[in-house]
Amino acid sequence: MNFHVMTLFPEMIRNGLEESITGRAMNKNIISLNTVNIRDFSQDKHLHVDDYPYGGGAGMVMQPGPIYRAFESIKAQTGKEKLRLVYLTPQGSVFNQSMAKDFAKEEDLVFLCGHYEGVDERILEMIVTDYVSIGDYVLTGGELPAMVMIDAISRMVPGVLSNDVSAEFESFSDNLLEYPQYTRPEEFMGNKVPDVLLSGHHANIDKWRREQSLLRTRKWRPDLLEKAELTKKDIEFLDKNPIS
């Protein structure tokens, strides 16, 4: 999968994503990262990419021309006339796990990182296919949201995780939070690992993990239970274990 990021701060993107799991995936050519500096496409001798907003108001607005030319360069590089382009904005749909899975189906995915007071509406209408937010708050630019999304989407790409099965059972994979995890030592400051995890009985372990996911989701994210596919046994278990 190929990620293309149009940004004013390409090093910020690369420095954040060329480490850890995403960095290893790049080294193995499982995913690629193409950072496109929008300033390189300015036709101003001072490399300006912003100007005052028509109608007045505080701040500056990113101009459509440099963004258009940057996007055209990506289209030329990929050889594709139509590309899915994500604009990171607080006004967009809130990013979630199902969106990560959907975006991971793309061979090429483009991100536009805005700055200042926003981006000229005309270029957004011309090229953007998806308006996405990572939460109901405002950041200084789209770089951090782009990195968050690329990290989450990359985990859905086969081969990125050393154990692909782990992606199937993480939080939100089935609208339930992940069960508690434990490792050595068996006892830490008087707290012991649950006996069932030491039993070697895989059916009992799976049952315990499912029940813990149900309890944890009901406690911390009860809204997710409304969308989760619960079995009759799940419902009976929750009924027998009311919130104390």
N, C-alpha and C positions, 0 to 999 in steps of 0.2 A: 504494500500500500504506500502511496506517495502523498505526503502532506506538503502543501504549499502555503506559506504564510506571508501575506503582504503587510509590512510593518515599517515603522520608523526606527525600530530598535532591534535589528536582526540578531545582534550578539546576545541580547537578553533571551531571545527564544532559543538560540543554539546552546548557550551556556546552561540553560535549565533542562533541556531535553537530551543533551548528549551524555548524560550521566545515567547510572543505574540501569534499569530494565530497558527503557527506551533506547539508551545509548548502545547497549549490547545488541538490541534488535537492528539498529542501524549498521553496526559493524558486520552483522551477518546478512545484510541486505534484505532483511525481511520487511522493513519499512525504510522510507527515505524522507529526509527533511530538506525542503527547498525554501530558504528565507529570501524574500524579495524586498529590497529596500525601496520604498516608495520614492524617496528623495532622488534616487538614480533616474527617475523618469520626470523630474521637474524640468521645465524649459526656461526657468529663471536662472540668471547667472549666480544668484545667491542660494539657489536650490530651495526656494520657498515652496511649500506645498499647502499653505493655508492662507486665508484672507478674512477680512472683516465680514460679518453676516449682513446680508441685505435686510433692511428694516430696523437695523440697530440691535443693540444687545451686548452683553458681556462676552468676552472671549473671542476665539477665532474658529473658523470652520474649515475642514479639509476640502481642498478643491477637487473637482471631478477629474480633470485632465490627467494628473500624475497617476491616479488610481486606475483610470481606464487603460493607460499605456502599460502599467505594471501588469494588469490582468491580461492584456493582449500578449504580453511576453510569455506568460504562463501557458496560454492557449497554444502559442507557437511551439513552445518547448514540448508540450504533451501531444501535439498534433490533434487536439480535440477542439471542436467548435463550441461544444456545450460542456460546462463543468459545474459541479455542485459547489456553490460558494456560500460560506457561513459568515455572516456579519455578527460580531460580538457586541451586543447592546443590552442594557437593562430592560429595554422594551420588548425583548424577544421571549420566546417560550423557554421555560426553565429546563435546563439540561438534566437528563436522567439516564438511567442505565439502558432503557429500551431505545433511546435515541443513540446512545453509544453503539449499540448493536446494529442499528440501521445505518449509521454513518460508516461503520466498519465494512460494509458491503461494497463501498466505492473503491475503485482503483486509484482515483485521484480525488483529493478533497482540498479545497482552497479556503483559507481564512483571511478575513479582512479585519485588521486591528485599527479601530478608530482612536482618535485623540482629540484634545482641545474640547470644543463644545459639540463636536460631532462631525458628520460627513455630509457633504452636499447631497440632498435628497435625490437629485436626478441620476447620479451614478448608482445609488442604491437600487433605484427602480430598474436600472438597466441590467445589472449584473448579479444581484443578490438572489439566492434561492431559499435561504434559511436565515431567520433572525433568531439568535439564541442568546440566552442569559445564563449565568451560573448562579444567580441568586438575586434577591431583591435588595440590592445595595449598589452603590456607584463606585467604580474604580477609576484610576487616572488614565487607563488605556485598556486596549483589548488584548495585550500580550499575555497577562496572567490567565484570563479565561481561555485563550487559545491553548496555552500549555496544559491547563487542566483538562480540556476536552481531548487534546491529542494523547495525553497519558491514558485517559479512560478508554478512548477508542482503540488505541494500540493494543490494549490487553485483550481485546476481542479478536485480534488478527491471529490466525493460527501460526504457532511457532514462536510468538513473542514471549509467552510465559514458558518457563522450563517445564512446568506441569500443566498442560492445557486443561486438565480436568478441574483444576482449582478455580478457574473462571466460572465454572458451572455452579459452584456452591458458595460463592461469595455473597456478601450482602447485596440485596436488591435483585439478585438473579431471578428469583421467583416471587418478588415482592415481600420477602421476609429478610430480616436481619440475620447475619451469620451467627452461628452458635459460638460459645466461648472456646478459646484455644488454650492449651497448656503444653509446657515442655519441661525438661529437667531443670532443677531437681524435683523429685517426687514430692518433697515437703519443703516449703519455704516459709520461714518465720511462723511456724505452727499451722500454716495453711496447706492442706493436702490436695493433690489432684483427685478428682472424683473417682471412686472405685471402679465405676463402669468402664472408664477409659483404660484401666489397667487390666481388664478382664480378658481381653483378646476375643471377646464375643462380638463379632461385627454387627450382627442384627440388633443386639441390645445397644451397641454404640450408636448405630444409625438412628434408632428410636429415640435415644436420649438427646442426640443432636437436634433432631427435628423438634422435639418438645421444647428444648432450650431456645431454638429459633422462634418458636411460637410465643413463648413467654417474654422473650426479649423484645420482640416486635410489638407485642401488646403494651408493654411497659413504656418503651421509648418512642415508637412510631405507630401508634394505633391506627393512623390513617392508612397505612399500608395494608392492614388486614382486610380492608374493604375491597382491595384489588387482588389480593392473594387467592390462589386456587386451593381452597382448603378441603381436605377429605372429611368424611364423616367422623373418622377417628380423631382428626385435628380438632373438630368442633367439640366432640365429647370430652377431649382432654382439657380444652380451655374452660368448658363448663364445670368440670370437676376441680379446676384449680383457679378459683376466682381471685381477683386482685385483693391482696390483704391490706 
